[in-house]
Amino acid sequence: MRDLLISFKDKTILFLEDDEATRLQTAVTLRMLFKRVLVAKDSIKALITYESVKPDIILSDIRISEKDGLYFIKHLNFRT
């Protein structure tokens, strides 16, 4: 398990969460595990961030007002 956690230290994660308290608290924890943590409060911002940075890992809330987390996942462009 420790080796797995260490392997995240060179990774970038994009975290999509609309609830501010959850987003802030979780981002603090993620910053202990990942090299770079990007946060977004809505699907549109998450898509823009994804397109500009291409993070290694995505952690997305599904239940988000307006365009939900599934919208975000469906609209990702995985081409390199």
Secondary structure, 3 states (H helix, E strand, C coil): CHHHHHHHHHCEEEEECCCHHHHHHHHHHHHHHCCEEEEECCHHHHHHHHHHHCCCEEEECCCCCCCCHHHHHHCCCCCC
